[in-house]
């Protein structure tokens, strides 16, 4: 395993733009076979990030990689940011990234989550760290190629964070954050770990499909895979985990997200303002999400 600190060095900008809007109508109600799912629902396909942009260095971002058995043996990159001016062991928010983004995306200028965290800590709030690992297009569950992004994060990435003395993080009780594909991913990881391990969750525009006729093959390999990993019908799992959901009123996943949230008891903190499936919206709600995450992480239980 190796780690380096990112600096501003001549990297090209490739900001994530808005995904294509609109939901195609599904006019057929005939049952589909396990391998016949077609993509006619909300689109989570963001533009591919081909070249990394400059990453602000306040606070610094540390990166590394490890060979992941849970990701079919491939090298898996990670990135961690601790706020400046803070020493000692910190709790951590695990970040699940969107489709066509990676472990560095939340640290780039378009989102700059570490800058928002530094502002939050400088205002006198309880500090915590941010940590992300690259799952590619895995969608945070076991796929036919043998990779499983959620298992990698739980069984490999989190223990690595706990064992790395330079990072000085604790993982006994974590926060979870994610956007788009990663919004679903953060929720799925929380559903596995449960309230004993997850202090709070904040998600933006979670990519979830309520209709089993309307999911893309990139998200689920088959109808049976959708049934096994869809979070619809699993809302009871979140009964004891504080949850904040933020989504723009013109986001293509707005209807499905409202539908899913309606079955949460107690209800989640549901925030919606004008906006779409874009970095601009996700950045606009980040300060409130960090405050929500930090408030629960501060209630340490031993």
N, C-alpha and C positions, 0 to 999 in steps of 0.2 A: 504493500500500500504506500502511496506517495501523496504528499500534500504540498501545495504551493499557495502563495497569496496572489490574488489577481491584481493587476495594475492597469492603468490607462495606457495601452500600447497599440496604437495604430490598427485597431480592429474596425471592420466595416459595420455600419448600422443596418439592422434588419428588423425593424419593429413589427410586431404582430398587428395586422390590421383587422378590420371587421370581417367576420365570416359572412357567407352568403345568407341573406334573409329569406324567409318565406317557408311555408310548409305546404307541400303538395298534398292535395286531397286524396284520400284513400277511398275509392268507390267500391272495392270488392270486399266482401266479408267472408269469403270462402276460407276455410282453414288452410294453412300452409304447412308443407312438410318441414322437417328439421333443417334441411339445407337449402330452403327456398326463400328465406327472408330477403326482402329487397329494401333498399334505402329510399323510403318515401316520406320520412319524418323530418324533424328538425335537424339542421346540419351543424355539426360541431367542428367541421374541417377548417382550421385556421391556416393562413399562409405558412408555408414551411420556412423556418428560420435557417437560412443557409450560411450566414456569416455572423459571428457574435459582434455585438456593439460594445462600445466602451462601457465599462462597469464602474460606477462611482466607487471611490475607495473609502468612504466615510459612512459607516464603519467598514473595515476591510472584510473581504470575502476569502475564505480559505477553501481550496478545492483538493480533490484527490480521486482515486478510483480503486476498485477492488474487483477480483474475479468472482462473479456471482453464480453459484450453483442454481439458485432460484430463477435466474434469467438465462437458463440453458448454457451456463458457463461463460457468458460474454463479460468483458470488462464493463463495469458499471461506474459511471462518474457521479460524484457528489459535490455539494457546495454547502458551506456553513458560514453564517455571519453572527458574530457576537457584538453587542453594542460596545462602543468605546467607553472608557471610564468605569468599567465594572470588572471586579475581580471575583474569584471564587466560583464555585459550582453553580450552574444555571439550569433551570428547566428549559425545555425546548419545544418549539412548534414544528412539527413535521409538515412539510409543504408537498402537496401532490400537484404536478404540473399538467397543463392542458395538452391536447393533441398538437403535434408538430412543434412543440416547444421542448424545453429540456430543463435540467437542474439549475441552469444559470439564468433562465428567462425572468424569474421574479426579481433578480438583482440588476437587470439592465434598466436604462433610463426610463423606458416606457412604463415600468412598474415601480422600480426602485424601492422594494419593500424594506430593505435594510436601512434606507434613509428615513422612511416613515417610522421604523422601529427606533432609530436613534432619537428622533424628535419626541417620540412617546416616552422614552427613558429619560431624556433631558428635562422633561416636564415634571419629573419626580415620581414616575410610575414604576412599579416593580419590574425589573429587567428579565428578559428571557432571550433565547437564541432562536435562529431560524435555520432549518436544515432541509435540504432537498436532494433526492437521488433521481437519476434519469431512468425512466421506465420505457422510453421510446413510445411506440404506439400500442403498448400491451393492454391498456384499459384496466389494469389493477385486478386482474383475476387470472386463473389458470387458463392458458390457451393451448391449442392443438400442437404448437411447436415446443411445448414443455415449459415455457416461461410463465412467471406469475409475479407481477409487479407488487401486489400487496404482500405476498409472502416474502419477497426480497426485502421490503421495507421493515417488516415485523421481525423476521428471523435473522437478517444479516445486517441491514443498515443501522437499525436502532441499537443492537448490541455493539456494533463498531463505534458508534457515537459514545456509548457508555464506557467503553474500554480505552478510548483515546485520551490520554492525560493532557495533551495539548489543548483539546477542545473543552475539557472539563464540564461535561454536560451530564444531567441525570435524566433517565428515561422511565422512571417508575410511574410517573404521571405526566402525560404529554398533552399538548394542544395539537389540533389538526387544522390545516388550511388547504384549500384547493380551489381551482377555477376551471370551468368547463369540464373536460374529461377528468381533471383532477378534483373537481367538486364531487363528482360521483366517487372518485377514488378515495378521498378523505372520508366520505360517509361510509364506504365499504370497509375501510380499515377500522374505523370506529366500531362498526357492527361486529367485527371480529374480536377486537380488544375489550370492548365493553366499558362500563362506567368506572370500574376499578382502576383502569389504566388511562382513560381519556378524561381529561379535566373539562375540555370544551372543544367545540368545532365551529369554524366559520367558513362558509363556502360562498362562492360567487358563481352564478349561472350554471348550476350543476347539470351536466349532460345526462339526462335520464329519459327513457322512452316508456310511456305508460301503456302503449298499445303494442302487443307482441307482433303485430303485422308491420310495424313501422320502426324497426331498428336497423342500423347499418352493419354489414358483416365485419367492419373493422372493430366494432364494439363487442359483438358476440359472435361466436363461430357457428351457432345453430340455434334453432328454436329451443332445444333442451338447455343449451348454454344460457340463453336469455332467462329461462325459467329458474335456473339454478342461481343466477347472479343478479337478477333484477332486484332493486330495493323496494319496489312496490309490493306491499304486503308485509314489509319488514319494519314498518314505522315503530312498532312497539319496542324494538331494540334500543331506541333513542329516548326512552321514557325518562331515564335518569342522567342523561348527558346534556348539558346546556348547549344549545345549537342556535347559530345565527345564519340565516339565509338571505343573501342579497342578490337581486336580479333586476335588470332593467325592464321597464314596462313594454318595450318593443323587442325584447330578446326572444329568439325563436323557441327557447325552452320555457318561456314564462308560463304557459298554460299547464304544461306537465309538472312544472315545479310547484305551482299553486295547488294542483291536484294532489301531489304527493304530500305537501305540507299540511293539507287539510286533515289528514289522518294522523297527525302527530298529537299525542296527548301526554303531557301538556304541550301546548303549541310552541313552536320555535319563535325566536325573534325574527320576524319576517320583514325585510326592508326592501321597498321598491321605489325607484325614482325613474324619471325619463332616461333612457339609454338602451343600448343594444349589447350584442355579444362582442365587446371590444375592450381593449386595454384602457381606453379612456374611462369607461364605466367602472371597470375593476379597480383602477387606481382611485377613483373618486370615493369609493366606499371603504378603502383600506384602513384609514385612520380609525373608523368606528369598529372595524373588525379586530384590529390589533388591541384596542381597548377592551373589547369583549373577551378575547382570548386571554389577555394578561390578567384581567380581574379574577378569572377562575383559576389560572395557574398559580396565582399568589396564595391561594388557600391550600398550602402544602399539608399533606397528610402523611404521617409516617407509620 
